[in-house]
Amino acid sequence: MSEYPSEKILDEKHDIERSSIVLEEEENSPIPEVAAIVSNKDDPSLPVMTFRFYVMAVIFSLILSFFNQFFWFRTHPMTISTLVIQLLSYPFGRFMAAVLPAGRLNPGPFSIKEHVLVALTANCAGGTAYAVDITVIQKVWYGEDFGFLANFLLILCTQMLGYGMAGVLRRYLVYPAAMIWPANLVQVALFNTLHKEEELKPGQWSRFKFFLVATFGMFCYAWIPGFLFPVLSSIAWICWIKPDNLVLSQLTGAGGLGFGAISLDWNTIVSFLGSPLIIPWWAQVNIAIGFFLIAWVMVPIAYYTNLWDAKKFPILTPDLFRDDGTEYITSKIMTDNVLDEALYKDYGPLRISTFFALTYGIGFAGLSSMMTHTWLYHRHKLVAQWKQSREHTEDIHHKLMQAYPEVPDWWYAALFVSMTAVAIITCEVWDYKLPWWGVLLSILIAAIFALPVGLIQAITNQQPGLNIITEYVIGYILPGYPIANVTFKTLGYISMTQAMTFTSDLKLGHYMKVPPRAMFWAQLLGTVIAGLTNLLTANW
């Protein structure tokens, strides 16, 4: 006990302050999965947009965008994922930190924030620009070429329009702790594995050692289904009972509905819905039930009851047909790249498989239910989040991000308005046959669906697409104009997709405590590099 009362009071006050600091340090995300993976501490002094970042970001963005676009035209495209860049950039960054002279070119050890920013820049360059397909369609099928400038402007505006929407979406999809974005947690775990030092017990493996062993094991096994024994990719064992039975092949074969088929190839397992290790269990159950009801119940019933003359066409195909089941040649109903109604009546109506028709219908139902669900269950939360977004802190990660200046709203607004103007000018100056109001309508559709789609993706890691609704709307308003149709579809569908990409990356930066303004400029850098490289590669 202290000799003087005043010293006792000071000691007690000091103890209280220390206790409050400990509680502050122990504060964590209310989401268990996030709390287990994402650090609740930050070092604002770590370098971010360094010389090393720019060198690696540009090099890896060029490599990724060129490689993926070059092999995109194969029947089975080869792609390099952002994960590869995430791995390669680590030793490359360590190497640059070791050989560059200390100073502005080399501010110290390669930091985890530099690494995150390099990976996110490359992520913007990872996917091939959807609008490149429009330029290819024009050249190959319609004998048109509007020139490099028109093509580049179309790619630029379709890739960047969604970024402007992210300025509004971040209040609902980035700041709230409940918006976890499951795929980002995997990347956070990998970054931590590469950069964080661990306190290990004797004999305990480090994360990095486990990662190396697992990677080596997967590398060795991938050769078996990939090259040595490809049949492991899809084992249709039920077909072995009677290989020449047509119905059995349609229901259980690899080219049919796949009843009971087994795959031992991880690439096949993750090819459509992504890794099951990322998607929440309850979401996987919902997806599995939906698949079972549609693909294994509705489709067989419709096909074998000959709904819409289903048996004239294969049970599972995206091809187009005439009434007699022969191939539908679209060039026979076109005049000057526009649908000729007289030729169409003579040639006959276009038919699609029953499976294709049912999945289109389910797609429309899914979009409608998504909007209804958002309104019924989330509207009050969304309004409250908007009101509280400027002063309310959701969790420890949002509090830590207050150390960095946020991207002003007018940056996003300026980007959105300027890209909208570029889209209108491009479609009006060059003959895309899409009027200015069509451009605005496509962007409006993307803006309306962006938040509901974002809510689903942030929670389930699944992104519903707008391709069917955009095709339907413009096909009804401007029938017979294929280039206008695909341009409208790209502006509506890809704008929303890019908004999700940017918002997801903002959440990753939120988890890793990367300054938002650095994220903004890194995203734009990667997108411009990718669009230019994609177009040059496709033309080449």
DOLOMI-712230 format. One record per residue (C-alpha): x, y, z; residue in three letters. Coordinates in steps of 0.25 Angstrom, whole numbers, plus 5000, padded with zeros to 4 digits. Example, Ala and Ser with C-alpha at 12.3 -4.5 7.8 and 13.67 -1.06 7.14 Angstrom:
504949825031Ala/505549965029Ser/
% end
This chain:
500050005000Met/500550144997Ser/500950235008Glu/500250355003Tyr/498750354999Pro/499050444986Ser/500050334981Glu/498950224984Lys/497950304975Ile/498950324964Leu/499350174964Asp/497850134963Glu/497650234952Lys/498850174945His/498350034947Asp/496950074941Ile/497650134929Glu/498450004927Arg/497249924928Ser/496450004918Ser/497649994908Ile/497649844909Val/496149834907Leu/496349924895Glu/497449834889Glu/496649714891Glu/495449774884Glu/495149684871Asn/494149664861Ser/492749604865Pro/492849504854Ile/493649384859Pro/494249344845Glu/494749484843Val/495249494858Ala/496049364856Ala/496749414843Ile/496849564842Val/497749634851Ser/497149744860Asn/498449824860Lys/499049924850Asp/500349994847Asp/500050124839Pro/501550144837Ser/501750024828Leu/502050064813Pro/500950044803Val/501150114789Met/502550094787Thr/503550084775Phe/503449934778Arg/501949934777Phe/501950004764Tyr/502949914757Val/502249784762Met/500849834759Ala/501149884745Val/501949754742Ile/500949654747Phe/499749724742Ser/500349724728Leu/500749574729Ile/499449534735Leu/498549614725Ser/499349564713Phe/499449424717Phe/497949404720Asn/497449484708Gln/498449404699Phe/497849274703Phe/496449314704Trp/496149274690Phe/496449134693Arg/495349024694Thr/495749004708His/496449134713Pro/497649134721Met/497649244732Thr/498649294742Ile/497949334755Ser/498249444764Thr/498649344775Leu/499849314766Val/500249464766Ile/500049464781Gln/501049354782Leu/502049404772Leu/502049554777Ser/502549514791Tyr/503949464787Pro/504049564776Phe/503749674787Gly/504749614797Arg/505749614786Phe/505549754782Met/505649794797Ala/506949724798Ala/507649784785Val/507149924783Leu/507950034790Pro/507250084803Ala/506450214802Gly/505250254793Arg/505450134784Leu/505550044796Asn/504850094809Pro/505149964817Gly/504649814817Pro/503549774807Phe/502249804815Ser/500949724815Ile/500249854811Lys/501049864798Glu/500849714796His/499349734797Val/499349854787Leu/500149774777Val/499149664777Ala/497949744776Leu/498549824765Thr/498749694758Ala/497349644761Asn/496849764753Cys/497649704741Ala/497349564744Gly/496049554736Gly/495949574721Thr/495149704718Ala/493749654714Tyr/493649764704Ala/494749704696Val/493749594692Asp/492949704685Ile/494149744676Thr/494449604673Val/492949574669Ile/492949694660Gln/494149654653Lys/493849504652Val/492349494650Trp/491949634644Tyr/493149684637Gly/493249814645Glu/494349884651Asp/494150024658Phe/495650044660Gly/496550034672Phe/496050164679Leu/494550124679Ala/494949984684Asn/495850044695Phe/494850144700Leu/493750034700Leu/494649944708Ile/495050064718Leu/493650104721Cys/493049964723Thr/494149934732Gln/494150054740Met/492650094741Leu/492450004753Gly/493650064761Tyr/492750194762Gly/491650114768Met/492550054779Ala/492650194785Gly/491150174790Val/491250024792Leu/492450034802Arg/491450084813Arg/490649954812Tyr/491649854807Leu/493049894813Val/492849964826Tyr/491849864833Pro/492449754840Ala/491349654836Ala/491849674821Met/492949574822Ile/493249544807Trp/493749394810Pro/494749394798Ala/495549504805Asn/495749424817Leu/496549324809Val/497449434804Gln/497649494817Val/498049364823Ala/499049344812Leu/499649484814Phe/499749454829Asn/500449324826Thr/501549384817Leu/501749514826His/501449484841Lys/502349424851Glu/501749324860Glu/502049274874Glu/502149124872Leu/502249004882Lys/503348904880Pro/502948814868Gly/501848904864Gln/501748934849Trp/501749084845Ser/500649124835Arg/501749144824Phe/502249004826Lys/500848944825Phe/500549034813Phe/501848984806Leu/501548834809Val/500048844804Ala/500448924792Thr/501548814788Phe/500448704790Gly/499448774782Met/500448794771Phe/500848654770Cys/499448604771Tyr/498948704760Ala/499748624749Trp/498948494752Ile/497548544747Pro/498148654738Gly/499048574730Phe/499348434734Leu/497848384737Phe/496848484732Pro/495648394734Val/495748434749Leu/495248574745Ser/493848504743Ser/493548364747Ile/492148334741Ala/492148194747Trp/490648174745Ile/490848174730Cys/491748054731Trp/490547964734Ile/490047984720Lys/490948074712Pro/490048064699Asp/488748114706Asn/488348254702Leu/487548284713Val/488548244723Leu/489648324716Ser/488748444716Gln/488448434731Leu/489848394736Thr/490848424726Gly/491948534726Ala/491248604714Gly/489848584721Gly/489248614734Leu/490348544742Gly/489448464752Phe/490448394762Gly/491648444754Ala/492948454763Ile/494048554761Ser/495448534767Leu/496048654760Asp/496048784769Trp/495948874756Asn/494648804752Thr/494048824766Ile/494348974767Val/494149004752Ser/492749064754Phe/492349104768Leu/493749124773Gly/494449054785Ser/493448984795Pro/494449024806Leu/494049174804Ile/492549164802Ile/491849154815Pro/491149024818Trp/489749074818Trp/489949134805Ala/490549004799Gln/489248934804Val/488349034797Asn/489149024784Ile/489148874785Ala/487648864787Ile/487348964776Gly/488248884766Phe/487648754770Phe/486248804768Leu/486548874754Ile/487548784748Ala/487148644753Trp/485648664755Val/485048774746Met/485948754734Val/485748604732Pro/484248614734Ile/484148724724Ala/485048644714Tyr/484448514715Tyr/483048564714Thr/483448634702Asn/483148774707Leu/483348874695Trp/483848764686Asp/484948744695Ala/485448604689Lys/485748674676Lys/486948734683Phe/488048684692Pro/487748684706Ile/488848774710Leu/489348874700Thr/489449024698Pro/489349014683Asp/488249074674Leu/487348994666Phe/486248994655Arg/484948924657Asp/485448794651Asp/486648794661Gly/487648834651Thr/488648944653Glu/488149094653Tyr/489049174644Ile/488849314648Thr/489549384636Ser/488349334627Lys/487449434634Ile/488249554634Met/488349674625Thr/489449774627Asp/489649714641Asn/488249744645Val/487149634646Leu/486249624633Asp/484849584638Glu/484549534624Ala/485749444624Leu/485449404638Tyr/483949364634Lys/484449284622Asp/485549214630Tyr/484749184642Gly/484749214657Pro/485949184666Leu/485949074676Arg/486749044689Ile/486848924697Ser/485848904709Thr/486948904719Phe/487449044713Phe/485949094714Ala/485749044728Leu/487049104733Thr/486649234727Tyr/485349234734Gly/485949204747Ile/486949314745Gly/485849414744Phe/485149354756Ala/486449364764Gly/486649514760Leu/485249544764Ser/485349474778Ser/486749544780Met/486049674780Met/484849634788Thr/485749574799His/486549694800Thr/485349784801Trp/484649694812Leu/485849664820Tyr/486949764819His/486249904816Arg/486249954830His/487649914832Lys/488149984819Leu/487450114823Val/488050104837Ala/489450084831Gln/489250204822Trp/488950294834Lys/490050244842Gln/491150224832Ser/491850354834Arg/491950354849Glu/491750204854His/492850104855Thr/492449964853Glu/493649884858Asp/495049894862Ile/495449884847His/494650004843His/495250084855Lys/496650054851Leu/496350104837Met/495950234842Gln/497550264843Ala/497450274828Tyr/496750384819Pro/495550324812Glu/495350344797Val/494450464795Pro/493050434789Asp/493350534778Trp/494450444773Trp/493450334771Tyr/492450424765Ala/493350484756Ala/493850344751Leu/492450304749Phe/491950424741Val/493150434733Ser/493050284729Met/491550294726Thr/491950414717Ala/493050334710Val/492050214708Ala/490950304702Ile/491950374693Ile/492550244688Thr/491250184685Cys/490750314678Glu/491950344670Val/492250204665Trp/491050124660Asp/490850024671Tyr/489350044668Lys/489050064683Leu/488450204686Pro/488850294698Trp/487650254705Trp/487950104704Gly/489350134710Val/488650204722Leu/487650094723Leu/488749984724Ser/489450064735Ile/488150084742Leu/487949934742Ile/489349914748Ala/489150014759Ala/487849954763Ile/488349814764Phe/489749854770Ala/489349854785Leu/488449724785Pro/489549654777Val/490649704787Gly/489849664799Leu/489749524794Ile/491249514790Gln/491749574803Ala/491049474811Ile/491049344802Thr/492149374792Asn/491249354780Gln/490949454770Gln/489649454762Pro/489849504748Gly/489049614740Leu/489349554727Asn/487949494724Ile/487149614729Ile/488049714721Thr/487949624708Glu/486349614710Tyr/486149764712Val/486949814700Ile/486449694692Gly/485049744694Tyr/485249894692Ile/486249884680Leu/485949744674Pro/486849704662Gly/488149784666Tyr/489149684671Pro/490349784673Ile/489349874681Ala/488949754689Asn/490349714693Val/490749854696Thr/489549874705Phe/489749744712Lys/491249784714Thr/490949914720Leu/489849864729Gly/490449734733Tyr/491949764734Ile/491749894741Ser/491049824752Met/492149714752Thr/493249824753Gln/492549884764Ala/492649754772Met/494049734769Thr/494449874774Phe/493549864786Thr/494149724789Ser/495549784788Asp/495149904797Leu/494749804808Lys/496049724806Leu/496849864808Gly/495849884820His/496349754826Tyr/497849784823Met/497749924827Lys/498249974813Val/497950124811Pro/496650144803Pro/497250244794Arg/498450154790Ala/497350044787Met/496650144778Phe/497850174770Trp/498350034769Ala/497049984764Gln/497050084753Leu/498450054749Leu/498149914748Gly/496849934740Thr/497550024730Val/498749934728Ile/497849814726Ala/496849874716Gly/497949924707Leu/498749794708Thr/497449714706Asn/497149794693Leu/498549794687Leu/498649644690Thr/497249614683Ala/497649694671Asn/498949624670Trp/
% end
